């Protein structure tokens, strides 16, 4: 099971030097994936959670490809309706080729209504637009032999039933975000059922979970996967491996933008997980 990290590419503490330090830390600790998020316009609804500066993911990953050698690079998640699908297909293909085939493209429909309005994209049609765009991207990659510079894994995000069905139809993996372990088990059952109904293979399972290390165990029923003591976190990872997770992305951002001023706290938690990684294998 591969382990990845969702690196904050936003917030008051983020700049090119910090992004470089994040990349070298993630790669140096032996993680397999380095992923970043996506917003194009920092409208008020976006800024409330992810304030400026917000580094655009293709630009950011191109920069980080040049300061890393081994770690895979990806998006968690690229908001598909924001860009023309042929532009996304070309940018992804170029980045994949330039990085030596290291790209993983995680995609989703988006949620920030004001950002959709600023970009002139109809919010109410975001699901259909996502489907159409993904089909166009896959067609572009199929129709030109060297378009993608090698296969680009497509992880489809979305915790809803529509997201599950989209992953079955159009994705190589289902990429649910920040949930509890019981919810992930139930969601995996929905994925298998949706694949059976569509008479299609079950996509790979590649969740993104929290990484919040605490001194005392969290005993509340709503504890999300990846939060708690190191023992609880490692047990979550073991359970996810048993459930068949191909990859798990750890998300150390807890929601307060001021955390980006103190990345060392996240690096400490990542180092603890990395030191005990063999327990999950």
N, C-alpha and C positions, 0 to 999 in steps of 0.2 A: 504494500500500500504506500503510495507516494504521499508525502506531506508538503503542503505549500503554505505560503504566508501572504495575506492581503496587506500590502504596504500602503500607508496613508499617503496619497499624492495630493494632499490639500491641507489647509489649516495654517495658523500663524507660525508654526515652527518648521514648516516645510520649505525647502529651497533646493537647488540642484546639489549642493554639497551634502545635505541631509539625505536626499534620495540616493546619492551614491553610497553613503554610509549604510543605509538600510540594505541596499543591494549586496554590498560586500559582506554585511553581517549575515544576511539570509543565506547567501552562497557559502560563506565560510563555516556556518554551523551545519552544513550538509543538507539543507532543505532542497526539495526537488523543484518547487515552483515559486515564482515571485509574481504576484498579481496586483493590479491596480484597478481603481474604480473609474467611473465615467460621468462627467457633466460638462456641458459646453457653455452654458450661461449661468452665472451665479445669481439667479433670481432670489427674491426673499425666501421662498420656500426651500430652496437649496441651501442658501447661506445659513439658515437656522441650524442645519445639521453639519454642513460641509462648507465652511467659509473659505473665501479666497485667501491666498492664491490656490487655484485648482488647476493642476497640470494635466493637460489633455492626454489621454492614455496612449495613443499611437506615438505622439511625440516623446512622451516620457519613456515608453518601453524601447524606442529606438535609442535614446540616450543611455538607458541602462543596459541594453544589449552590448554597447561598446565598453562598458566597465565590468562586465561579467564574462565568464567563459562557459560555464556548465549549466547553470540553473535555467529551467524553462521559464518563459515569460508569458503573461496572459492578462486577460481582463475579467473582472468579476464585479459588475458585468457591463459590457458595452451596450448602450441603449440604442437598439437597432433603428427605430424610426427617425433618429436625429440626422442621419446621413444617407446620401444616395447609396443604394446597395452596390452599384458597380464601383463607386469610390472606395467603399469599405472592402470589397473583394480585392481590389488592387492594392490598397494600403496593407491589408493583412498578408497578401501574397508577397509583397516586397519585404515587409518586416520578417516574415517567416524565412525567406531566402537569405536576407542579410544577416540574420541571427543564427544561421546554420540549422534551420528547421526546429526552432525552439518555441514557436508560438502555440498557445492554447487560447482559443477565442471563446470566452464566456459571454453570453448574450442575454438580454432581457427586454421587456417592453417599456420600462420606465414608470415613474410615479409622480414627477414634479409638474403639476398642471401649468404653473406659471412659466416654467422653462419651455414646455411645449408651445405655449402661446408666443413666447419671444422668438422661437424658431419658425413659427408659422406652420406647425405640424398639428393636425387635429387630434386632441387628446382622446376623444371618444373612439377613434379608429386605430389606436395604437396597437391593439392586438392583431387586427387584420393586416395592418402595415408591416408588423414584425414578421408575420407568416410570409407575406409576399416578398419582403426583402430577403429573408433567409433562402427562399426558393430561388430568387434571382442570383444570390451569391453562389449557391451550390451549382447552379447552371453555368455560371461564369467559370468556376473552377473546373467543371467537367469539360467544357467546350474548348478550352485552351490547354494543351498538354502540359505546358510548364507554368501555367498561370499561378498556381499556389506555391511553387517552389517546394513541393512535397505536401503530404496530407496535413491539413490543419484541423485538429480536433475541435469540434463545435459543441460546447457545453451550453445547454439551454437552462437558464434560470427560471424561477417562478414557482411559488409554493401552492398556487391554486390548481384546480383540476385542469383549467385551460393550459397552464404551464406544463403540467405533466403530459397532457396530450401532445403539446407542441414538441416536447422533448422526444416523445416516441416517434412522431412524424418526421422531425427535421434535425434531431440532435444525435450526437455520438454519446452524450452523457446527460443525465439530469443533474442540475446544480442547485439544490435548494439552499436557502440562506438562513442561518442563525435561528435554529429551532431547538426544541427539547428532544431528548432521545425517544420518548414514546411517540412524539409526532413524526420523527424521522422513520421509525419502524412502520407506522401507519401509512406514511407517504410512500415508502418503498412498496408496500402492498398495493397502493393505488397505481404505482408505475407498472407493476407486473400485470395488473388487471387491464390497464389501458393498452399495454402491448398485446395482450391476448385478444382483446376486442378488435384491435386494428390488424391482427394477424401479422405483427411485425416483431423483430427481435427486441428484447428488453435492453434499453440503453444502459451504459455504465452508470454507476452511482458515484457522484463526486460532490458531496456536500461541503458547504462553507459553514464553519462553526465558530463560536466565540473562542477567544483565549483570554480568560480573566482568572489570574492566579490569586487565591485567597489563603490566609493562614489557617482559618478554621473551615471545616466542611460546611457545605450548603445543603441543608436538609429539606428545603421547601419543595413541594411537588412541581412547581414551575421552573425549577432549575434548568437552564438551557445547556445543551451540550457544550463542553469546553470551558465551563466556569466552575470554580471550586478549588479544592486543594490539588496538588500535583497528582496525588493518588486518584482523585476523582477524574481529572482530565485524562490521565493515562488509561483509566478504565473505560472512559468514553471512546477513546481511540481504539482500544482492543475490541470493544463491542462493534464499532463501525467496521473494523476489518472483518469480523465474523459475519456481519451483515452483507459483506461483499463489496464494500467501498473500494473503488479503484484508486481514488485520490481523496484527500481531505485537506481543505484550505483552512488555516487558522487565522482568525481575524482579531488582532489585539486591540483594535480601536473600540473603546467603551462608550463613545458618544459625546464626550466633552472635548471640543476642539483644542482646549489647552493641553491635552495629552500630547499633542504633536510637538510641544515645546520640551517634552521630557521623553524622548524615544528610548532612553536607557531602561526605563521600567519595562517596556515591551520586550526589549532585547534580553533582559534578565529572564523573563518568562519563557521566551523562545529557547534560550540556552538550557533552561531546566528541562523542557520537553526534549530537546535534541539529545541531552545526556542520558535520557531514559528511553530513547526511541526503540532500542532493541526489544523492549518489553512488549511492543505492539506487533512484532514481526514473527 
